[in-house]
Amino acid sequence: MVKTWFISGSARGLGRAITEAALAAGDQVVATARSLGPLEPLLGRFGDQVRLATLDVTDEAAAEAAIGLAVGAFGGIDVVVNNAGYGDLGSVEDTSLVSFRRQIDANLIGTIIVTKAAIPVLRRQRRGHIVQISSVGGRVGAPARAAYSAAKWGIEGFSESLAREMALIGVHVTIIEPGGFRTGFAQTAHDTDEGRPEYDAVVGATVRMQRNYDGRQPGDPKRAASVVLELAAMDQPPLRIALGSDAVNAIAAADRQRLDELETWRALSVSTDY
């Protein structure tokens, strides 16, 4: 069965890989980005299978218009992929409140805006799948990326609540938690100062690691896209799935540490009961 996809942040990275994989599989895609230039070659390659829409995910009216374009062009939406977002490196002290707000707006509020724009369509259909691109940084506080992690942890909580509601109308929700992929995400480290010496063990070390890591990450975006297509074909997809061995290992270690800490302090925790 041909599916209709709505994908934010389609111009590059995982969004671009998912867009091309869906089109190559014969599906229909509304591909969105703030700038459509990089997406225009898709029109020549895939013709009527694809529609392009300019979208800043923090713009509610633009999100509703793009969702309307999908419904007008293809009659409905089967899969919504909230992929748009970015993250800057820096300490909490040196990350301005303007930067915090921009990152939280782009990553978290943008995801909420697009999701809310799509829900009425999915509710009327009584089917669909919302795929939220989170991060290993949405399960483990990412060093030197407090604003990004705050947003991604927000996506996790939002989406877990959302899933309980959507289950009542036949709509699935899946949270994707990628580790390091060769998408260009780490390129910002090349232009980032290593920061204050007081935080070098965390911030400076992360900046240096990201520079050295860029282009050597274990994750293959095309394989990630293939997994997303596989998830979209499932009758009962998971609520969460980590992508990449690095993500699986980091999340497993963090979850074990949380359980150990919970047990260590169990007596003090339950002492607050009547």
N, C-alpha and C positions, 0 to 999 in steps of 0.2 A: 504494500500500500504506500502511495506517495504521501510524504509528510510535508507540512508547511512549517518552516522554522522562522523565528524572529530572533536575531542575534545582535546584541549591542557590542560595540568595540570590535567590529569586523575587519578593520583595516589592517591589523597586524596581530602577531602573537597567536595565542590559542584561539582567539575569535576568528582570525583569518583561516587558521587550520580547520576549525569546525565548519566554517562557511564553505570552504572548498570541498571538504569531505562530504557534506550533505548534498551539495550540487552534483558532485561526481557520482553519488549514489542514486541520482535521478530525482531527488527531492526538490522542493521549492523553497526559496530563501528570501526573506526580506533582510538585507544586510545593511546595518546602520553604523555610522561613525560621524565624528564631528566634521571631518573632511572626507569627501567622497573620491577625491582624485585617485588614491591607491586602489579603489574598488572598481573603477570604471572598466578595466580590462575584462572583468567578469561578465559584463554585458555582451561582449563579443564572443566569449567562450560558451556562455550558457543561455543566452537569449532570454526567452520568456520565463525561464525557470527562476530568474532572479529579479528582484526590485531593489533599488538603492534608496535610502532615506537618510537625510542629514539629521543627526540626533546628538544633542548634548543631553545626557541622561538626567541632568539636574533641572531641565526645563520641562515642567509638567505638561504644558500645552503641546510641546514638540513630541513628547512621548505618546500622548493620546493620538496625535496626528499620524505618527508612524505606525502605531497599532491599527488605526483606521485604514491606512494604506494597505496593510497586510490583509485585512478582512475584505477590503474592496477588490484587491487583486486576486486573492486566492480563496476567498470565502470563509476563512477561519484561520486558526493557529493551532498547531499540534504541539510545538516545542518552543518555549521561550528560554533563551540563554542570556542571562545577565552576566556579561563578561567585562564590560567597560570598567576601567579603573587604573590607578597607578599608585606608586609609593615612593616617597623621598626618604633619603637617609639623613639621620642626624639625631642628636640627643634630645630628650624632652626639653631641657633647658634652652637649647638653641633652635628648636623648631618653633617658629612664631605661631601665634594663635590663628593668624590668617592661613598659614599652611595647614594647621590642624583642621580648620573648618573646610578648606578646599578638598583635602584628602578624604575627610569623612563624607562630605557632600558627594564627591565623585564615586566613591566606593560603596558607601552604605545608603545614603539618601537616594542616590541614583538608582540603586537596585530596588529600593522600596517604590520609587516613582514608577519605574517601568513595570514592576510586578502589579501594582495597583491599576495601572492602565490596562493590563492584560486580563485581570481577573474577571471583569464582567463578560468578556468574550468567552473565556473558559467555562464560566458558570453557565452561560446559555447553552454551550455545547455539551456540558456535563462530561467533559473529558479534557485531557491535555497533560503537559508535563512542564514544570518550571525547573530549570537547571540554574543553580546559583554558583558562580565561580568564586569560591572563597580562596583559601590558601592554607598551607601548613601553618602559616602565621595567624590563621584563625583558630588554631587549636593550641599553639605554642607561641607565647609572646616573642615576636621577632626582634632580635637585638637591633637597636638603632632605627627601628621602624614602629615607634609607639603609635603614631597616628594611623598608619596602615593596619597594624594589628587591632587597634581599637575598632576600626571600621569593619574588618573582617570578622572579629568576634561578634560584632553587632549583626552582621549578616547571618552568622550561625544561629544566634538566638532568635532573630526575626524569622528565619526560615524554619526552625524547629516548631515555633508557634504556628506559622503559616501552614505547615504540613498537616497539623491536626484539623485545621479548618477545611483545607482543600480536599482532604480525604472524604469529607461529607458530600462533595460534589463530583467525585470521580477524577480528581486531578492529582497527579503525583508531584512531589517536590524532592529534588536531589541536590545535595550540597557537594560540590567538587572541591577537593583540597589538594591542589598540586604542590609538589616540591619544586626543585630547580629544573626549569625547561629552557631550551635554547631559543628564546623568543625575543631577546633584546631587552628584557625587563631589567637585567643587571647593568645595562650600559650607563645608567645615571651615575653609577659609582665612579666612573672615569672622570666626571666633572665635579665630584663631591669632595670637599675638604675633610680631612680626617678628624677635625674637631679638637676640642679641648683636651689637654693631657690628662686631666682628671678622669675622663671617660674613655681613654684610649683602649683599655682592655676590652671594652664592649663596642663602642662606636668606631674608633679607629680600626680595630681588628675586623669589624664587619665590612667597612669600606674597602679595606685591603683584600679581604677574602672575596668580595663581590667582583673586584677588578680582575683578580686571578681566575675566578670561577666563570666569568663571562665567556661563552663559547665552549665551555667544558662541562656544563651541567649534564647530569645523566638523562634528563627527560627529553624525549623526542616528541615535538608538537603533533606530528602526523599520527603517531601511535595514541597520543592522548585524544585526538579527535576521533579516532576509530573507536575508542572506549566510550566516548560520549554518544556516538551513534548506536553502539550496542546497548547502552543504558536506555536510550530513547525507544528501543524496540522491545524492552522488557515489559511483561505484564505487571511485575512487582519489583520495581527498581529499589535500590537501597536509599535510605534517607541521606547517608553520608558515604563517600568513598574517597580515600586518599589516592593520589596518582604519583607514582614514582617510589622507588625503594627508599630514597632519602626521606620522603614524607611519611611512609609507613613506619620506618625505624624511629623517627623523631616523635611521632604521635604516640607510638607504643611506649616509648621510654617516659614521655611526659605523663601519660595516663597511669602507668605503674607508680610513678612518683606521687601523683595525686592520691591514688588509693592508699599508698603507704602513709602519707601524711594524714589522711582522713582517719585511718586506724590508730595512728600514734596519738591523735588528739581526741579520739572518740569519747573518752570519759568526760573531758572538759566540755565537749560539744553538747552532750546529752544532759549535762548537769543543769542546764537552763530550763528543763521541763518542770512543770508543777509536780 
